[in-house]
Amino acid sequence: MTQERYGLIGTGSRAGMYVNALTGDHADVARLVAWSDVNQGRLDVYERDVVAAGHPSPVRYAPEDLERMIRDERLDRVIVTTPDFTHADFVVRSLRAGADVVVEKPLTIDADSVRRIGEAIAESGREVITTFNY
């Protein structure tokens, strides 16, 4: 079975469920290969968990390098668990860079951002899934 290649942006508390799923129950079909956050300490904490679960450490990227992360790591999907007001920018950037997106609710915070995401979906032909996990 082929594993999809996942990236994650935002490693606050919302990210934990996704990291655990990608390194646990769903590790046979999905692999966390890259991640990004402005807070290196949070990345350090999750990295210890990933390595302790027997997986290689994902490659770290700065948030401004999201497109490079998608390209260089050949990501199939990006999980967005950043603060709500940043969702639209990261979703649009990911779609336009060629990755599908999983975004923790809410999708975004205003109607203009929804329109921007809709336009990026139409332009890219990519998929966005909004999850409601909490």
Number of C-alpha atoms within 10 A of each C-alpha: 6 8 13 16 20 25 27 28 24 20 25 15 10 17 18 14 11 17 20 16 14 21 21 15 10 13 16 13 12 20 22 27 21 23 25 24 20 14 12 12 11 14 19 13 11 19 20 12 17 20 13 12 12 10 18 14 18 21 14 19 19 15 16 12 12 22 19 14 25 24 14 10 16 17 22 17 24 28 27 28 25 21 13 15 13 15 23 22 13 23 27 22 17 26 25 17 18 19 28 23 24 20 25 23 18 14 23 21 14 10 9 11 19 15 12 15 23 14 13 19 18 12 11 17 13 17 14 21 13 15 12 10 8 7
